Amino acid sequence: SETLLDNTITQELEGGYAHTRPRTTRAPRKEFTTGFTDITDAQKSSLETFFRVKGQHTSFVYTHPISADPYVVRFKSQLKFAYAGMGYTPRWNVKDIVLSEV
């Protein structure tokens, strides 16, 4: 999913009025929530390694899966893996990966 982040600063005044202004002249940024289902141990390991290297501090290019537009983003949330396999087929789900445009 995509969320357009609001860049408005609001100051509440005594008379019940509100003074608002944009934080910057830059266009509002986007926030993306994505995830993966049924990934293998090798894919899980690759994703963990990528997260360890980038963390929440280093930006990277995210290609939108539908429009193919590139966005420079950072991780905004931790990765949470849920085991989804059975028997000898280990599989993992990762949901709610939040990426914030830089």
Secondary structure, DSSP 8 states (H G I E B T S, - for coil): -EEE---EEEEE-TTS-EEEEES-SS---EEEEEEEEEE-HHHHHHHHHHHHHHTTTS-EEEE-TTT--EEEEEE-S---EEE--BTTB--EEEEEEEEEE-
